[in-house]
Amino acid sequence: MFIDRVHIHVKAGDGGAGCMSFRREAHVPKGGPNGGDGGSGGNVVLRADRGASSLIDYRFKHHFKAQRGTHGKGSRMHGANGADLVLRVPLGTQVREYDEETKEAGLLLADLTHDGECVIVAKGGHGGRGNIHFVTATRRAPAFAELGEPAEEAWVELEMKLMADAALVGMPSVGKSSLIARMSAARPKIADYPFTTLTPNLGMVRSGDQNFVVADVPGLIEGAAQGKGLGHEFLRHIERTALILHVVDAAGGWEGRDPVDDYVKINGELASYAQTLATRPQIVVINKVDLPDTEEAVRRLTSYIREQALQKVGGNEFDERFVEPQIHCVSAVTGIGMDALIAAVAQKVFELRSAEAVADGALYDKVWEHQREKRDQRFSVRNLGGHVFAVEGRAVERMVIQTEWENEEAIAYLQHRLERMGVEAALAQAGAQCGDEIRILNRAFAFESSLLGSDAAADELGVPTEEEAE
């Protein structure tokens, strides 16, 4: 079964909690802190795999979770990191954010087009720091540690677009399946009725020292770009192809259609779906020329295509911009003209792929990591009225979650971390007064405007300066 779009929920592993511990050994009456760090949670990673052919593995299972980090222990024993969860997807898979409530796809996270290319779609939480990290010149025995950082979780959309060099495009029953069967080892269903092909087929074609992948896309009808017929679901698979093989039935099919009219309609649908497809290089394949009384149709279509090409350069065939259109008259049944067509397609694909300025091995995980960090550092302050203010932001919320609220030292440390981020200044600018209620997640506390005036006071609490943080 061909599955080309799925939605999955991914959750990375939570970070393990740091340990609050002190040395307790014989002859060491005042041992210092020795609490270890918690381990970081595993990431959820999508990896393009040449061996995967569809997204069918995600048709019935939609929830995936990575391993969490373990907690730190005494004697500076750090917790183990959770293992990453790697999910295999086919080449040509696009990854987007997805809103399960609105059923809408959002930001494009990655376009995995090369074997082994990866993207982190859910990042594991960092392990909490043990109390050994909070020792200062004046605080020799910190009695608190950080809890583990909560992991990211999200819905994402996976959409597979075929990775083919050339795509056979045309009306239903023009012989596209017969052509791919003649050109390659692909064996699609072939029958004398419309919409025999319901899913795209891929075939590998070899011509001398060159080879290319050709795709047989289900037939299009007028209005396909607006969702009519089967074309709307499969037009997106043409977007990646370097070359379009525009197949026209010289005999007009069982409906007796006009080949010129078919040619115009298909080009119109391609342009309506995406303007880039209107300018995509084409080779016109006039099929079924072995049937009787097709000479006139071939002549009219050939003349029309050439006239259209001439009009683009003002009717001057000697204009250097004029490119003689490639038209091949073939018969998929008898093999007439097939060798010449295959050779022409192989050469054209080679030229187009060689000219593409595509940066191989794009580090999408690094790009997404940068976007994630910028988004995480942002926060907002909302005045809820009645002397109540809400602070929202991923980094701020993580700090609150990592704080032991039963520990006064941990709360004091949080207060000064928030000040370093500018949260107190933002609250004061929003109109918060001393004694007003401040809400972060499910926690509420009274606002105290006690901004520190020196780095020395911050150092006493173990808060890193901006230079140290960088």
C-alpha positions in Angstrom: 0.0 0.0 0.0 1.3 3.5 -0.9 1.1 5.9 2.1 2.4 9.4 1.4 1.1 11.5 4.3 0.9 10.7 8.0 0.7 12.6 11.3 2.7 11.3 14.3 3.1 12.4 17.9 6.7 12.4 19.2 8.0 12.9 22.7 11.6 13.0 23.7 13.0 11.7 27.0 12.9 13.9 30.1 16.1 14.8 31.8 17.1 13.0 35.0 17.2 15.0 38.3 20.5 16.2 39.8 21.4 14.9 43.2 21.8 16.8 46.4 24.4 14.9 48.4 27.4 15.4 50.7 30.4 13.3 51.4 30.0 11.2 54.5 33.1 9.2 55.1 35.2 8.2 58.1 37.7 10.9 59.1 36.0 13.4 56.8 33.6 15.2 59.3 32.8 18.1 57.0 32.7 16.6 53.5 31.7 18.9 50.7 28.8 18.5 48.2 29.2 15.5 45.8 25.8 15.2 44.1 26.0 14.0 40.5 24.1 15.4 37.4 21.1 13.8 35.9 21.4 12.2 32.5 19.9 14.0 29.5 16.9 12.5 27.8 17.0 10.9 24.3 16.0 12.9 21.2 13.5 11.8 18.6 15.3 11.8 15.3 13.9 11.3 11.7 16.5 9.8 9.3 16.1 9.4 5.6 16.7 5.8 4.6 17.1 4.6 1.0 15.7 1.3 2.1 12.3 2.8 3.1 9.8 3.0 0.3 6.7 4.5 2.0 5.3 5.8 5.3 3.2 2.7 5.9 5.0 2.0 9.2 3.3 5.1 10.7 -0.2 4.3 9.4 -1.4 2.6 12.6 1.2 3.6 15.2 1.2 7.3 15.8 2.9 7.8 19.2 6.6 7.5 19.7 8.7 8.2 22.8 12.4 8.3 23.4 14.1 7.0 26.6 14.5 9.4 29.6 17.7 10.1 31.4 18.4 8.6 34.8 18.8 10.6 38.0 22.2 11.6 39.4 23.6 10.0 42.6 26.0 10.8 45.4 29.8 10.5 45.0 29.6 12.5 41.8 27.8 9.7 40.0 26.1 11.1 37.0 23.0 9.6 35.5 23.0 7.8 32.2 21.7 9.6 29.1 18.6 8.3 27.5 19.0 6.6 24.1 17.8 8.5 21.0 14.8 7.2 19.1 15.6 7.1 15.4 12.6 6.8 13.0 13.3 5.8 9.4 11.5 7.7 6.6 11.8 7.4 2.8 14.0 9.8 0.8 11.9 12.8 -0.3 10.0 13.2 3.1 9.1 16.7 4.2 8.7 17.3 7.9 6.4 20.0 9.2 4.9 21.1 12.5 1.3 20.0 12.9 -1.5 21.3 15.0 -3.7 18.4 16.0 -6.6 20.7 17.1 -6.8 22.8 13.9 -5.6 19.9 11.6 -3.2 22.3 9.9 0.4 21.9 9.0 2.8 24.7 10.0 6.5 25.4 9.8 8.7 23.3 7.5 11.3 21.6 9.6 13.2 19.6 7.1 13.2 18.3 3.5 15.1 14.9 3.7 16.3 14.2 0.2 19.6 12.4 0.9 20.3 9.0 2.4 21.3 9.4 6.0 20.0 13.0 6.4 18.5 13.6 9.9 16.4 16.1 11.7 15.7 16.3 15.5 11.9 16.7 15.8 11.8 16.5 19.6 14.8 17.4 21.8 15.4 15.5 25.0 15.5 17.4 28.3 18.9 18.3 29.8 19.7 16.5 33.1 19.4 18.6 36.2 22.7 19.7 37.8 23.8 18.3 41.1 24.6 20.5 44.1 28.4 20.4 43.2 27.6 23.1 40.6 26.2 25.6 43.1 29.2 26.0 45.3 30.4 29.6 45.6 32.9 31.4 47.8 30.2 32.2 50.4 27.9 29.2 49.9 30.1 26.2 50.6 27.3 23.7 51.2 24.4 24.2 48.7 21.5 22.1 49.9 19.7 22.1 46.6 20.0 20.6 43.1 18.1 21.0 39.8 15.3 18.8 38.7 15.5 17.3 35.2 14.4 19.4 32.2 11.1 18.4 30.7 11.4 17.0 27.1 9.8 18.4 24.0 6.8 16.8 22.5 4.8 17.7 19.4 2.7 16.5 16.5 4.5 16.5 13.2 3.4 15.9 9.6 5.4 13.6 7.3 4.7 14.0 3.6 6.5 11.9 1.1 7.2 13.3 -2.4 8.6 10.9 -5.0 12.3 11.3 -5.8 12.2 10.8 -9.5 14.2 12.4 -12.3 11.4 12.4 -14.9 7.7 12.1 -14.5 5.2 10.8 -17.0 2.3 13.2 -17.1 -0.9 13.2 -19.2 -4.6 12.4 -19.4 -5.9 9.0 -18.3 -5.4 6.1 -20.7 -2.7 7.8 -22.8 -0.3 4.9 -22.2 1.9 6.1 -19.3 1.9 2.7 -17.6 2.8 1.0 -20.8 5.6 3.4 -21.4 7.2 2.9 -17.9 6.8 -0.9 -18.4 8.6 -0.6 -21.8 11.3 1.7 -20.4 12.1 -0.1 -17.2 11.6 -3.2 -15.2 8.5 -1.7 -13.4 5.4 -3.8 -13.9 2.4 -1.5 -13.2 -1.2 -2.6 -13.8 -2.1 -2.0 -17.4 -5.7 -2.0 -18.7 -7.9 -0.3 -21.3 -9.9 1.9 -19.0 -9.3 5.3 -17.2 -7.6 5.5 -13.9 -6.0 2.1 -14.0 -3.1 3.6 -12.1 -4.2 4.6 -8.6 -0.7 5.0 -7.0 2.6 6.4 -8.4 5.0 3.8 -9.8 8.8 4.2 -10.1 11.1 2.6 -12.6 14.9 2.6 -13.0 16.0 3.2 -16.7 19.5 2.6 -18.0 20.8 4.2 -21.2 24.5 3.5 -21.9 26.5 4.8 -19.0 23.6 6.9 -17.7 20.6 5.9 -15.7 17.6 7.8 -14.3 14.4 7.2 -12.3 11.1 7.7 -14.1 7.7 8.0 -12.3 4.3 7.1 -13.6 1.8 9.4 -12.0 -2.0 8.7 -12.1 -3.8 10.4 -15.0 -4.9 14.1 -14.7 -8.2 15.6 -15.7 -9.3 19.1 -16.2 -9.7 20.7 -12.8 -7.1 18.4 -11.1 -5.3 21.5 -9.6 -8.6 22.3 -7.8 -9.0 18.8 -6.5 -10.9 17.0 -9.2 -10.2 13.4 -10.0 -7.1 11.7 -8.6 -4.6 14.3 -9.8 -4.7 16.6 -6.8 -3.3 14.0 -4.5 -0.4 13.2 -6.8 0.5 16.5 -8.5 2.8 17.2 -5.6 5.0 14.2 -6.6 5.9 16.0 -9.9 7.4 18.9 -8.0 10.7 17.2 -7.4 11.3 15.9 -10.9 13.9 17.6 -13.1 12.0 16.7 -16.3 8.4 16.3 -17.3 7.5 13.7 -20.0 4.3 15.0 -21.3 2.4 12.0 -22.8 -0.3 12.7 -25.4 -2.4 10.0 -27.1 -2.2 10.4 -30.9 -5.4 8.4 -31.4 -7.4 10.5 -28.9 -8.2 7.6 -26.5 -11.4 5.8 -26.2 -13.2 9.2 -25.9 -11.9 10.5 -29.2 -10.2 13.5 -27.5 -8.3 16.1 -29.5 -4.5 15.7 -28.8 -3.9 19.4 -29.0 -6.7 20.1 -26.5 -5.3 17.5 -24.2 -1.8 19.1 -24.4 -3.2 22.5 -23.5 -5.3 21.3 -20.6 -2.5 19.4 -19.0 -0.1 22.3 -19.2 -2.9 24.5 -17.7 -3.3 22.2 -14.7 0.4 22.1 -14.1 0.6 25.9 -14.1 -2.5 26.2 -11.8 -1.0 23.8 -9.3 2.4 25.4 -9.1 3.9 28.1 -11.3 7.3 26.4 -11.2 5.8 23.4 -13.1 4.8 25.7 -15.9 8.5 26.4 -16.6 9.8 22.9 -15.9 11.6 21.4 -18.9 9.4 19.1 -21.0 9.8 16.4 -23.5 6.6 15.8 -25.4 5.9 12.1 -26.0 3.2 11.4 -28.7 2.2 7.8 -28.0 0.3 5.2 -30.0 1.6 6.4 -33.4 1.3 2.8 -34.6 -2.5 3.1 -34.8 -4.0 4.0 -38.1 -5.1 7.6 -39.0 -2.8 9.3 -36.5 -0.6 11.2 -38.9 -2.8 14.3 -39.1 -3.1 14.5 -35.3 0.7 14.2 -34.9 1.3 16.9 -37.5 -1.2 19.3 -35.9 0.2 18.8 -32.4 3.8 19.1 -33.6 3.0 22.4 -35.4 1.1 23.8 -32.4 4.0 23.0 -30.0 6.6 24.6 -32.3 4.4 27.7 -32.8 4.0 28.1 -29.0 7.8 28.0 -28.6 8.3 30.6 -31.4 5.8 33.0 -29.8 7.9 33.2 -26.7 10.7 34.7 -28.7 8.6 36.9 -30.9 8.3 34.4 -33.8 12.0 34.6 -34.7 13.4 31.1 -35.0 16.9 32.5 -35.3 16.7 34.2 -31.9 19.3 32.7 -29.6 16.6 32.2 -26.9 14.6 29.9 -29.2 14.9 26.3 -28.2 13.5 23.7 -30.6 11.0 21.7 -28.6 11.8 18.0 -28.1 9.0 15.9 -29.5 9.2 12.1 -29.8 6.7 9.9 -31.6 6.6 6.5 -30.1 4.6 3.3 -29.6 4.8 1.7 -26.2 3.3 -1.5 -27.6 5.5 -2.0 -30.6 8.6 -0.2 -29.3 8.7 2.4 -32.1 10.9 5.3 -31.2 11.6 4.1 -27.6 15.3 3.8 -27.9 15.6 7.4 -29.1 13.3 8.6 -26.4 15.2 6.9 -23.6 18.5 8.3 -24.8 17.1 11.8 -25.0 15.6 11.6 -21.6 18.9 10.3 -20.1 20.9 13.1 -21.6 18.5 15.8 -20.6 18.3 14.5 -17.0 22.0 14.4 -16.8 22.3 18.0 -18.0 19.6 19.2 -15.6 20.9 17.4 -12.5 24.4 18.6 -13.2 23.3 22.2 -13.4 21.3 22.1 -10.2 22.9 24.2 -7.4 21.7 22.0 -4.6 23.7 22.0 -1.4 24.1 18.4 -0.4 24.0 17.3 3.2 22.2 20.3 4.6 22.3 20.1 8.4 18.6 20.6 9.0 19.0 19.5 12.6 21.4 22.4 13.2 19.1 24.9 11.4 16.1 23.7 13.5 18.3 23.7 16.6 19.0 27.4 16.0 15.4 28.2 15.5 14.5 26.3 18.6 17.0 28.1 20.8 15.8 31.5 19.6 12.2 30.6 20.2 12.9 29.1 23.6 14.5 32.3 24.9 11.5 34.5 24.1 9.0 35.2 26.8 5.9 37.4 27.2 4.2 39.2 30.1 0.4 39.5 30.2 -1.6 41.7 32.5 -4.6 39.5 33.6 -6.2 42.3 35.6 -6.7 42.5 39.3 -3.0 42.9 40.0 -2.3 39.5 38.4 0.4 39.0 35.7 1.2 35.9 33.7 4.7 35.1 32.3 4.9 32.7 29.4 7.9 31.3 27.6 9.5 27.9 27.2 12.8 28.8 28.9 11.0 30.5 31.8 8.6 27.6 32.3 11.5 25.0 32.2 13.2 26.9 35.0 10.1 26.7 37.1 9.7 23.0 36.5 13.3 22.3 37.4 13.0 24.1 40.7 12.4 22.3 44.0 9.7 24.5 45.5 10.1 23.1 49.0 13.7 24.3 49.1 14.2 28.1 49.8 17.7 28.1 48.4 16.4 26.7 45.1 13.7 29.3 45.0 16.2 32.1 45.6 18.4 30.7 42.8 15.4 30.7 40.4 14.6 34.3 41.3 18.0 35.5 40.2 18.0 33.4 37.1 14.7 35.1 36.1 16.2 38.5 36.8 19.2 37.7 34.6 16.7 36.9 31.8 15.0 40.2 32.2 11.7 38.8 33.5 11.6 41.2 36.5 12.4 44.2 34.3 9.6 43.1 31.9 7.1 42.8 34.7 8.0 46.2 36.1 7.6 47.7 32.6 4.2 46.0 32.3 3.1 47.8 35.4 3.6 45.1 38.1 4.0 46.5 41.6 5.4 44.9 44.7 2.9 42.4 46.1 1.2 41.7 42.8 0.6 38.1 41.9 2.8 36.6 39.3 1.8 33.3 37.6 4.1 30.9 35.8 2.5 27.6 34.8 0.7 26.4 37.9 2.9 28.4 40.3 1.9 31.8 41.8 4.0 34.1 44.0 4.2 37.7 45.1 6.2 40.1 43.0 9.3 41.7 44.7 11.3 44.2 42.7 14.7 43.4 44.0 16.9 43.6 40.9 20.6 42.9 41.6 22.9 45.8 40.9 26.2 43.9 40.6 27.7 40.8 39.2 29.2 40.0 42.5 25.8 39.5 44.1 24.9 37.2 41.2 28.1 35.3 41.6 27.3 34.6 45.2 24.2 32.8 44.0 26.0 30.8 41.4 24.3 32.6 38.4 26.5 32.6 35.3 27.3 36.0 33.8 26.3 36.6 30.1 29.9 36.1 29.0 30.0 32.7 30.9 26.7 31.6 29.6 27.9 32.2 26.0 
